[in-house]
Amino acid sequence: MLALRLTHAARPAVQLRRLLVAVASAGTGFLLLSSLGYAMGHPETPGAAALRLAWCLVPLAAAAHFALAVARTDPGTRPRPGLSAVGLGPARLMAISALTTALSCALGSLLALLLFLQLRGDLTGLPLDGAAAGFLVTDQPLPLPATLTLLALLPAVATATVVLALRPRNHRPPTGRHALALGRCGAQGRPQKRETFGAYGRFGARSGTRGSRTEGRGSDAASAQGDDGTRPAGDRAEDGPAGPDAVAEPPAPDSGWSDAVPGGRPSRAVTGLPWGVATLAAGMTVLAYASRSAPVRTFTDLPSDAAAVLIGWIIIGAGLVLVSPGLTDLCGRLLQSGRPAALRLLAGRVLMAEATRIGRPLGVVCAVASAAYAMTVLYEGPAPDFGPLTTLGSLLVTGCTVATLLTAAVEARQSRADTTAALLRLGAPATMLRRAAALRAAALLALFGPFTLVVADLAALPRAR
């Protein structure tokens, strides 16, 4: 009931995103039912029917990814102060997000079933003939268990994805003799030594000026020593325990911009770059292996090497997802090269800070664009004949990937809303923030546009020979 009330009270932009999830679910459900109808109408070719069902995994994954992106940007299920006191903790909010996603996907699956039954003539008695008769199988009844299983596939996958991605993570400190003494700032556990008043500011846990303050207290510490070179007992108690079991003071926590500072430690986005290049090379190898046979005229005939082509493009897509965060981070570093002004510095820092959040959906868009360009423009065989289901699947995958990228951009904007408000309070003009956003978009387009064309050309090169 709470999920329904939150869904009803959401803003129009949130309702539009949920409606798009329902539309994507309806398209995916229709493709799954069409593959079932093709298998019923062609029992003599079970391999082709299985390959048609395997091709439906691509729009299924795209729709589930889009549903996860919409769940991340839902403001109604975002943790806020005071909600835990009324029983709406992180676990409960995650459950509400999963239930909202399941409702949207179930609505889309129901629409797909009604549309499929309408085209079959089960509702009006006027079945659709022509090219659609091959997958509608109007002369046979639909098996109820298989229909319900296929329609429940996307809601189950999307809900499980939301639960795994948004599950609350309880970071408990290690226990035992080697546990850190995290006692201040509301950390879990009790400190191993008692802290005096002002210890947090005196030791400079956040300001990073501990060395200078220690040097400033050197004369006071020397004057506080006794004649025999020892220090008072109170000062020795503040130094903490000594010996092999002494626990060092934990480092200062990193801020949100720490990974975006050039010259620091490698960010998580850059570490996936070599793995992505290796995955791309593996995908190119699979496509080269699948291109040994002669090309066919239509993709709907599902040739014998269609499974290898599908696996090759899936591997290439995974490689692009791994590579794109590192390329986004590199794009941010290039914007800050030389002596950047405030505009380029702000645009580059935001790109580096949001490299993972923006880079992964951008990699999926690059994979879809590369596949579409390689199969249409660079295809040197007979002109491919796209049927209605192929067109529907292409539109569904393209729309879901682009919508996921735009939703990720909205999520990134929401995550830095406090930083934007602070810049406006400090006097930064709003036009500069808009120019920084335009500069980021132009830089990403200038980098990923040629990169997408290169990947498509390399993927189509073996078949061109």
Buried (B, 14 or more C-beta within 10 A) or exposed (E): EEBEEBBEEBEEEBEEBBEBBBBBBBBBBBBBBBBBBBBBBBEEBEEBBBBBBBBBBBBBBBBBBBBBBBBBBBEBBEEEEEBEEEEBEBEBBBBBBBBBBBBBBBBBBBBBBEBBBBBBBBEEEEBEEEEBBBBBBBEEEBEEEBBEEBBBBBBEBBBBBBBEBBEEEEEEEEEEEEEBBBBEEEEEBEEBBEBEEEBEEBBBBEEEEBEEEEEEEEEEEEEEEEEEEEBEEEEEEBEBEEEEEEBEEEEEEEEEEEBBBEEEEEBEBBEBBEBBBEBBEBBBEBBBBBBEEEEBEBBBEBBEBBBBBBBBBBBBBBBBBBBBBBBBBBBBBBBBEEEBEEBBBBBBBBBBBBBBBBBBBBBBBBBBBBBBBBBEEBBEEEEBEBBEBBEBBBEBBBBBBBBBBEBBBBBBBEBBEEBBEEBEEEEBEEEBBEBBBEBBEEBBEEBBEEBBBEBBBBBBBBBEE
